[in-house]
Amino acid sequence: MDFLRTPDERFADLPGFPFEPHYAEVTGGARMAYVEAGPADGPPVLLLHGEPSWSFLYRHVMAVLAEAGCRAVAPDLVGFGRSDKPSRPEDHTYARHVEWVRSLAFDALGLRGVTLVGQDWGGLIGLRLVAEHPDRFARVVAANTGLPTGDFPMPEVWHRFRAAVEEAPVLDIARFIQSGCVTELPEPVRRAYDAPFPSEEFKAGPRAMPGLVPITPGDPAAPANRAAWQTLVSLDLPFLVAFSDRDPITGGMAPILKKSMRGAAGLDHPVIAGAGHFLQEDAGRELGEAVAAFVHTTHAR
């Protein structure tokens, strides 16, 4: 497949995001970007973003985790942020995204004892990794996410979002981020979310992702997600459900995860108040504090 690469100058003067980018080649030849904060020998926390954001979303969370002695690692999914961008929407598949993150986290970075923090597509990808490589993980934080199998309907608001992405002649990335936030984004922050995408040809990833969510039982990704569910519900890994209180897209998943996951039993699951779908933007410090406390007070069972 052919890749596009966003010019570095697009990422100049990012507000509150001083982290130096690092790069690694992953399966298929794509260059994947990531940023780090905190001590290199601290407990690793893998922060996975979703659609249509990038690691910039985790800047407040990363600062808190670093202060708490954790090694915060925030990749940019292929097609997003500073990572290479396949030029065609059809180059994006669910399985490829799982493999790209696996290749970065395990082959390139050699991470073990990982705490996963997954939001939106970060959970769809990360939860698959946990199920398929449980020996690499110490604990899981699900934040406004899920693992759909196509066996149950998605909420109507999600279908409206998918239609808006598919039908928009110009995909306004910053507007979609703003629509998932409770707080008003300052103009420099909006520009930061637009930065990875100099033109429409760079937006194959954001265009493709809604269509990759399994919404029918016969979806190509449905069998792997069902298998992942069967593994996840039986794992002893501590599983924290840290959802916001104002997310109509994934809010219904919180009680299901708390009830279904064996590792969720007996934990005090926080509700992040005053935050929308992008809770890292609305309440990043609060989410970071919840994750840091979880890392330092739980051990793999």
DOROKOL-161383 format. One line per 5 residues: number of its first residue (from 1); their letters; for each residue x, y, z of C-alpha. Coordinates in pm, whole numbers, always signed. Example, Ala and Ser with C-alpha at 12.3 -4.5 7.8 and 13.67 -1.06 7.14 Angstrom:
! DOROKOL-161383
1) AS) +1230:-450:+780 ~ +1367:-106:+714
! end
This chain:
! DOROKOL-161383
1) MDFLR) +0:+0:+0 ~ +104:+360:-50 ~ +161:+586:+250 ~ +143:+961:+298 ~ +349:+1137:+565
6) TPDER) +240:+1464:+725 ~ +514:+1731:+708 ~ +682:+1794:+1044 ~ +608:+2166:+1031 ~ +238:+2091:+1074
11) FADLP) +318:+1993:+1434 ~ +502:+2310:+1537 ~ +390:+2493:+1853 ~ +140:+2236:+1977 ~ -21:+2373:+2296
16) GFPFE) +66:+2177:+2610 ~ +231:+1896:+2413 ~ +608:+1919:+2462 ~ +673:+1548:+2412 ~ +941:+1452:+2160
21) PHYAE) +810:+1216:+1888 ~ +965:+874:+1838 ~ +918:+642:+1543 ~ +927:+271:+1466 ~ +855:+65:+1156
26) VTGGA) +571:-182:+1206 ~ +427:-474:+1012 ~ +376:-385:+648 ~ +636:-110:+643 ~ +438:+177:+797
31) RMAYV) +621:+422:+1022 ~ +432:+456:+1347 ~ +483:+750:+1583 ~ +458:+759:+1960 ~ +540:+989:+2250
36) EAGPA) +652:+906:+2603 ~ +656:+1072:+2943 ~ +777:+961:+3284 ~ +1063:+736:+3396 ~ +1174:+469:+3150
41) DGPPV) +1168:+207:+3428 ~ +822:+303:+3557 ~ +519:+77:+3513 ~ +423:+112:+3144 ~ +84:+256:+3058
46) LLLHG) -21:+221:+2693 ~ -258:+503:+2598 ~ -458:+426:+2283 ~ -665:+698:+2117 ~ -953:+655:+1874
51) EPSWS) -1139:+825:+1590 ~ -1050:+1090:+1469 ~ -796:+1203:+1731 ~ -427:+1131:+1795 ~ -186:+1113:+2090
56) FLYRH) -229:+1489:+2150 ~ -558:+1390:+2315 ~ -365:+1233:+2606 ~ -140:+1530:+2689 ~ -307:+1602:+3028
61) VMAVL) -324:+1233:+3119 ~ +43:+1185:+3033 ~ +152:+1469:+3259 ~ -30:+1318:+3557 ~ +102:+968:+3492
66) AEAGC) +458:+1097:+3461 ~ +423:+1281:+3792 ~ +305:+954:+3947 ~ +613:+766:+3827 ~ +452:+580:+3539
71) RAVAP) +596:+539:+3190 ~ +318:+679:+2971 ~ +339:+565:+2606 ~ +92:+718:+2360 ~ +108:+597:+1998
76) DLVGF) -58:+751:+1697 ~ -263:+490:+1516 ~ -160:+432:+1156 ~ -349:+692:+954 ~ -350:+944:+1239
81) GRSDK) -119:+1194:+1408 ~ +244:+1173:+1299 ~ +212:+811:+1186 ~ +213:+718:+820 ~ -123:+739:+646
86) PSRPE) -239:+477:+396 ~ -366:+668:+97 ~ -684:+462:+45 ~ -968:+395:+291 ~ -976:+30:+184
91) DHTYA) -620:-13:+313 ~ -761:+16:+665 ~ -897:-301:+826 ~ -968:-385:+1189 ~ -717:-671:+1180
96) RHVEW) -445:-448:+1039 ~ -490:-190:+1313 ~ -465:-457:+1581 ~ -148:-591:+1419 ~ +8:-246:+1376
101) VRSLA) -34:-164:+1746 ~ +85:-511:+1847 ~ +395:-470:+1632 ~ +477:-132:+1789 ~ +404:-223:+2152
106) FDALG) +562:-568:+2162 ~ +808:-602:+1873 ~ +946:-247:+1865 ~ +906:-136:+2228 ~ +910:-475:+2403
111) LRGVT) +646:-367:+2654 ~ +550:-606:+2935 ~ +343:-562:+3248 ~ +134:-312:+3054 ~ -164:-118:+3179
116) LVGQD) -390:-58:+2880 ~ -592:+262:+2865 ~ -827:+243:+2567 ~ -1083:+503:+2458 ~ -1305:+481:+2151
121) WGGLI) -1115:+278:+1886 ~ -829:+256:+2135 ~ -1045:+12:+2328 ~ -1160:-179:+2021 ~ -797:-237:+1932
126) GLRLV) -653:-262:+2283 ~ -905:-509:+2418 ~ -828:-740:+2128 ~ -460:-720:+2220 ~ -534:-799:+2584
131) AEHPD) -740:-1103:+2486 ~ -484:-1229:+2236 ~ -171:-1153:+2445 ~ -283:-1155:+2811 ~ +68:-1238:+2932
136) RFARV) +181:-888:+2825 ~ -72:-701:+3038 ~ -102:-626:+3410 ~ -433:-441:+3410 ~ -693:-274:+3187
141) VAANT) -868:+64:+3191 ~ -1170:+94:+2961 ~ -1263:+459:+2911 ~ -1563:+535:+2689 ~ -1516:+230:+2470
146) GLPTG) -1635:-123:+2406 ~ -1579:-432:+2193 ~ -1874:-467:+1953 ~ -1941:-801:+1789 ~ -2228:-704:+1561
151) DFPMP) -2472:-910:+1768 ~ -2633:-607:+1934 ~ -2740:-275:+1778 ~ -2526:+36:+1803 ~ -2693:+352:+1941
156) EVWHR) -2861:+583:+1693 ~ -2615:+865:+1771 ~ -2333:+643:+1648 ~ -2513:+579:+1318 ~ -2555:+954:+1274
161) FRAAV) -2185:+1002:+1336 ~ -2096:+733:+1080 ~ -2323:+890:+821 ~ -2177:+1235:+885 ~ -1822:+1106:+832
166) EEAPV) -1911:+913:+518 ~ -2115:+1191:+359 ~ -1910:+1502:+443 ~ -1743:+1644:+130 ~ -1481:+1798:+360
171) LDIAR) -1412:+1615:+686 ~ -1376:+1876:+961 ~ -1167:+1687:+1217 ~ -1164:+1960:+1483 ~ -1542:+1997:+1460
176) FIQSG) -1591:+1626:+1525 ~ -1361:+1643:+1828 ~ -1548:+1948:+1956 ~ -1882:+1770:+1914 ~ -1757:+1499:+2152
181) CVTEL) -1646:+1744:+2421 ~ -1836:+1932:+2691 ~ -1577:+2209:+2717 ~ -1513:+2466:+2444 ~ -1185:+2396:+2266
186) PEPVR) -952:+2696:+2220 ~ -851:+2767:+1863 ~ -489:+2645:+1910 ~ -624:+2310:+2036 ~ -857:+2283:+1738
191) RAYDA) -562:+2349:+1507 ~ -367:+2073:+1683 ~ -639:+1821:+1602 ~ -639:+1935:+1239 ~ -258:+1929:+1217
196) PFPSE) -214:+1567:+1097 ~ -437:+1624:+794 ~ -310:+1893:+553 ~ -571:+1798:+291 ~ -854:+1552:+226
201) EFKAG) -618:+1293:+78 ~ -460:+1248:+422 ~ -795:+1156:+583 ~ -840:+798:+461 ~ -806:+673:+821
206) PRAMP) -1074:+896:+975 ~ -1296:+824:+674 ~ -1255:+448:+708 ~ -1277:+382:+1083 ~ -1654:+411:+1138
211) GLVPI) -1711:+156:+866 ~ -1478:-95:+1035 ~ -1688:-121:+1352 ~ -1872:-457:+1345 ~ -2245:-379:+1326
216) TPGDP) -2373:-711:+1185 ~ -2307:-1069:+1302 ~ -2145:-1146:+966 ~ -1890:-864:+980 ~ -1533:-983:+905
221) AAPAN) -1416:-872:+1250 ~ -1708:-1025:+1443 ~ -1560:-1375:+1503 ~ -1233:-1237:+1642 ~ -1421:-996:+1870
226) RAAWQ) -1649:-1273:+1998 ~ -1344:-1485:+2075 ~ -1188:-1188:+2254 ~ -1498:-1145:+2470 ~ -1483:-1512:+2573
231) TLVSL) -1125:-1465:+2688 ~ -1167:-1124:+2851 ~ -1459:-1223:+3074 ~ -1252:-1499:+3230 ~ -923:-1314:+3279
236) DLPFL) -807:-1226:+3629 ~ -650:-899:+3515 ~ -780:-603:+3717 ~ -1026:-424:+3488 ~ -1123:-65:+3565
241) VAFSD) -1424:+95:+3397 ~ -1355:+470:+3390 ~ -1631:+624:+3180 ~ -1744:+983:+3172 ~ -2095:+1090:+3271
246) RDPIT) -2188:+1256:+2939 ~ -2108:+1018:+2656 ~ -2417:+909:+2458 ~ -2204:+701:+2220 ~ -2050:+444:+2455
251) GGMAP) -2214:+518:+2790 ~ -2430:+207:+2773 ~ -2122:-14:+2774 ~ -2009:+82:+3125 ~ -2255:-138:+3319
256) ILKKS) -2201:-426:+3077 ~ -1825:-419:+3126 ~ -1856:-389:+3505 ~ -2088:-689:+3517 ~ -1915:-905:+3256
261) MRGAA) -1545:-873:+3332 ~ -1416:-1098:+3607 ~ -1136:-852:+3679 ~ -1387:-571:+3739 ~ -1540:-736:+4045
266) GLDHP) -1477:-558:+4373 ~ -1320:-247:+4220 ~ -1435:+108:+4282 ~ -1505:+223:+3927 ~ -1484:+601:+3888
271) VIAGA) -1730:+812:+3693 ~ -1546:+1106:+3538 ~ -1781:+1399:+3594 ~ -1847:+1681:+3350 ~ -1689:+1508:+3050
276) GHFLQ) -1810:+1398:+2710 ~ -1691:+1125:+2473 ~ -1339:+1269:+2466 ~ -1297:+1262:+2841 ~ -920:+1306:+2808
281) EDAGR) -987:+1654:+2671 ~ -1263:+1750:+2916 ~ -1114:+1593:+3230 ~ -768:+1466:+3149 ~ -618:+1523:+3491
286) ELGEA) -906:+1342:+3660 ~ -869:+1045:+3427 ~ -492:+1046:+3477 ~ -532:+1046:+3854 ~ -776:+752:+3835
291) VAAFV) -535:+555:+3617 ~ -233:+634:+3836 ~ -418:+527:+4151 ~ -526:+206:+3979 ~ -170:+125:+3874
296) HTTHA) -28:+181:+4221 ~ -299:+3:+4420 ~ -359:-314:+4216 ~ -149:-610:+4112 ~ -208:-868:+3844
301) R) -413:-1147:+3999
! end
